[in-house]
Amino acid sequence: MAQEIDGDQRLGAYVVPQGEGSAALTADVRRRLAEILPDYMVPGLFVFLDVLPLTPNGKLDRAALPAATPQAAECDGEAAVLQTETEVQLATIWRDLLRLEHVSGDADFFESGGHSLLAARIISRVRSVFHIDLPLRALFETPTVAGLATAIDEAKRRGTSSAAPTIVPVARKPGAQRATS
């Protein structure tokens, strides 16, 4: 079911687990769905419920379902802490765009609810914050905070600065004709 969160459409799934351990279950369900579905159909958000709400007719009561909101992956004491200033800044960008409370060094962008449109926004923010030209594929190749931070540090060492010119508005006189070539 698609959920709109602050203007973003995200695919969410409601799950009634038969046991405990929603963090491990999320990873398992996501992995199994990725085996049979295209990437764009794998939900980015999972909401765990004790029971699905039903109407008096026994059908799913969609209006009674809680909103699917991004949740930080449950940290088990082994979550990687942020170790460099680059990781800290990158985690701040992820928290902002993914709307998460906590992001660890080993947090996976796509498992945290990210998708290709948010990936483009992440890379855009990385370019403006770190002043480097990092390709979008870098996030797909290294989707963790620590991995992408390493790629950012590498780009900074190589001196791959963002060479995109600044776009500035041009004042036009009312009624002036534009030059055509």
N, C-alpha and C positions, 0 to 999 in steps of 0.2 A: 504494500500500500504506500503510495507516495505521500510524503508529508512536506508541507511548506514550513520552513523554519527561517524566519526573518527574510523572506523573499527567495530562499533557495529551495528547490525541489529535491528531496532525497527519498530514496527507496528505503522503506523500513519494513521489518518483519516482526510480527507478534509471535512469541514462542511460549508454549506451556511445557516446561521441562519435566521430565520424570526422574528427578534426582536433584542434586545440588551442584554448584560450581558454574555459575553463569559465564565467567570469563573463559574457562576451558571449553564450555559448551559453545560459546560464540565462535571461537576459533575453529572448532570441529564442524559446526554447521556451515560456517563461511567456506571452509575448505571443501566440504562435500558439495555445496551448491556450485562452487567454482569449477568442480569437475564436470558438471552437467549443464551449466548455464553459461552464456556469454558474460564477460566481465560487467557490462552495463546492467545486467539483470540481477547481479548479486547484491543483496541489500547492504547498505552501509550502516544502518541502524538496526539494533535488535532490542526489543522490549520484552522482558520476561514477566509473565503473569502466572498467578496460581491457577486461574481458570479464565477462559474466554467469556466475556459477558454475552448473554443471550437474551433475545426478545422473548415475550410470552409464547411466541410460535416456535421457539427453539432455533431460530436463525441467529447469526452473528449480529450483535447490536453494535454497529460501527460507531454510533454516536457516543457510546459508553466507553470506547477504547481510550486509554490515556494517550496524550500526544507523544509521538516518538521524538525524543530529544537526544542530541548527542551526549553520550556519557563517556567519561574517560574509562579506558580499560582498567579493570580491577587490578590494582598493583598487589602482587604477591611479594614478598620481601626481596625478590630478586630483580626488580625493575632497575634498569641502569640509570644511575643518577647523571645529571648534566655535568660534564667535566670541563668544558672550555667555554670561553665567552661567546664563541660562535654558536655553540649548542644552546646556550641560554637565550641568545637573541632569536635563533631559529625556533626554539620551543615557544617563545612569546608570539611569533608570527603564527605558528600552528594553533596555539590556544585561541588566538583571535579569530582566525578564519574557520577553524573546525568547531569553535564554541565549546571548548573543553576546559575543565578546571585544572587538570594536571596532565603534563606531558613528560614522559621519561625519555632517556637517551635511546632506548630501544623501541620506542613507539613507532609503529608502522603507519604511514600516512593513510593507506587504503583500508587497513583494518580499523583505523580510528574514525572512519566515516568519510574519508576523502574520495573524490572522484576526479575525472579529467578536467572539468571546468575549474574546480578548486585548485587543482595542480597548477593550472596556468596562473591563477591568482597568487599562489605561493611563490612561484618563480618570479612573477612581476614584483612582489614585495622583496624577495631576496635581491633582485637587481637594484632596487631603489635603496635598500638598507645597506647592502655590502658594496655597492658600486662595482659590480662585476657582471660580466655577460655569461650567464649560466644557461645552457640549453634545457628545454623542458624535459628531454629524455633523461637528464641527470636524476630527476625525482623518481622516474620509473625504474631506473637502474639501481638506485640506492634510496629506497623509500623510508628509511628510518632517520630520525633526527641526527644520530651520530654519523651515519653514512653520508647524509647530505651535507652535514657540517664539514666533514673531511673533504668532500668535493668543493665546497666553498673555499676552504682554506687552501686547497691546491690551486684553484683559479686565482686566488689572491697572490699566491707565491709566483705563479706564472705571469702575473701582471695582466690578466685578461680583464681589463676594465671595460665598463659599459661605454661603448662608443656611440650610442644612439644620440643624435642631436636633440636638443630641447625644442619642443614645439611651442612656438609663441604666437599669440594672436596678431593679426595684421589689421591695422585700422584702415577702414575704407570710407571714402566720402560717399554720402548718400547720392544715389543716382549715377555714380561713376560706372563706366563700362569696364568689364574685365577684359584683359588682353587675351585674344585668341590666336592660336598659331596654326 
